[in-house]
Amino acid sequence: MGWRKHSELVTLIKSTIDNSTMEGLDIFDRALVEKYDISGPRYTSYPTAMQFTENFKLPDYRRCVLDTNAELIPRPLSLYIHLPFCDTVCYYCACNKIITKNKQHARPYLENLHKEIQFQGAMFDDDRLVEQLHWGGGTPTFISHQQMYDLMGVIRENFNLRDDGQEEYSIEIDPRTLKEDTLSVLRRIGFNKVSFGVQDFNPEVQRAVNRIQSYEETKDVIKTARENNFRTINIDLIYGLPLQTESTFTETLEKVIELSPERISVYNYAHLPHLFKTQKQIREEDLPSASEKLKILQQAIRMLTEVGYVYIGMDHFSKPDDELAIAQKNGNLYRNFQGYSTHANCDVVGMGITSISKIGDCYSQNVKTLDAYDEIISGGKIPVFRGYMLDTDDLLRREVIARLICDFRLDFSQIEELYISDFNRYFFNEMKEIKSMGDDGLLSVDDEKIEVSQTGRFFIRNICSVFDKYFNRCDRTTQFSRMV
Ligand code: SF4
C-alpha cells in the first residue's frame, strides 16, 4: 500500500477502530497467544548477556580487537557512547541511568569517557572506518552544547569517522530537555538521525509514569528536526503502561501518525520491579490486563500497517522507503544492541559505563558504576567487567537467529556454507520443535528452508528461542520480558 495523506487518515483510523471488534479481524489467535506468551530474550545479542562471565578480562578483549585488525578486509566499526544522566526518573525505565539535577555530575564522567575513547581508539587500526555512531542513555542531551562539541571532537580525533553521506550517526533525545538550538548543534557536529522518546501522549498515563510531555512540545521538536535536515526521525512508544487502554493508545497512535516519523518503535512494557527498583512506583492494579495489552498491540499493528508502515519485526515499524525496510527486502538487515541495523558487518565498540562491545567472536561489557569506571580509567585501562567468547556452535546459532529475526527466513545452505555440512542433522531436535510450530501456522518448513508466516512474525522470539541452547537452562521468568 502506498503512503497515505493525512486527509485519508482520519477516516481510515475511524474505520480501523470500528472494525477492531469484528470477528475474524483479530491479528492474533488467542489460543496461540496463550501457548506462546512465555518470557524470553529479545536477541539483541546471542548468547544474551546472561551468559557473560567475569572470567573474560581485558587481555581477552584486546586479543579480539587485534585479531579483527589482522583480518584481510578491515571490518568497519559502529561506536556506542553511553551517557547515563537523566534529570527526572520515568518509573517504567529499565535503562542504566543516573538521576540527578546537578549538571556538574557529568563533568568527571565525561573526562573519563574521553580517556576511554583514547584508549579504545589506540587499539583499532586507522583503516577501520566508523560507519555508525550512536549516543544513548540515560539522556544524552543532559550534557551542555560545549560538552557535546568536545565529546564529538575526541571521537573524531581517535577514530576514523566516515563523512561521505553514507554514515549513520544517531542520538536518543528526550524532547523535554532540549534547548532551542540543541538540534542544530547536533546536526552541526555530525548527527543525521534522531530518536525521540514519547511512550504515550495521554496525560493520565504520563502522570502514572512520571513523564509529562505534551504533544505540542514533541511536535515542535520534530518540526525543528526536519528544518535541520535530519535524515531519519524515530519515535519510541511503549504499550502496557499503567492506565493505558486500547482507546487511549489509539489517540496516541493517531497523533504519532500525524507526526509522520520515518520509524516507530512500539515496545512491550516489561514490569520487573524486582530487577528495576523505580518500577515499584507503578501500581500493579493500574497495569492493563493481558487481554487489554493484546488489544492495544493489535490496534497498533493494524493502524500503523494500514497507513503504510512496514512491520520490520520485534516492535519496529518503518516507512517502506526507509533504509530498514529496504535492507530487510535485500536480506542485509542485522540486529545489534540498539535494535535493527543496516550495517551488518560492523564490529561494535561500546564506551561508557555498562556499554557492551561486540568484536569478532567476543562480547565485552564495561563496569557498571561511576566509581569503578573512575578507578579503572584512572589506572590507564579499559574498564572491562565481563564478557563472552563465542565458540563455533555459538557463532552458527547466532547466525541462525539473526537471519530468522531479520529476514523471517532461513536458507539452510547459508549456514552449511559457513559452518556445518548438514543443517537438518545438526539441529535434529530443534527441527522437531520447529515442525510443531509449523503445525501451529507460525512458519513453513521443508528440507531446505524455514519461512516465517505473517502470524509467526509476531512470535519470532519464540521461533528463535528454539535455536538458543541456553534458553531452557536459565530462570527466564524473572530475567526476561514476555514474548508477546
Ligand atoms: S526513560 Fe529515558 S529519560 Fe526516562 S529515566 Fe529512563 S533513560 Fe531517563
Residues whose N, C-alpha, C, O or C-beta is under 5 A from the ligand:
A	BS01	SF4	C86 T88 V89 C90 C93 C95 K97 G137 G138 T139 D174
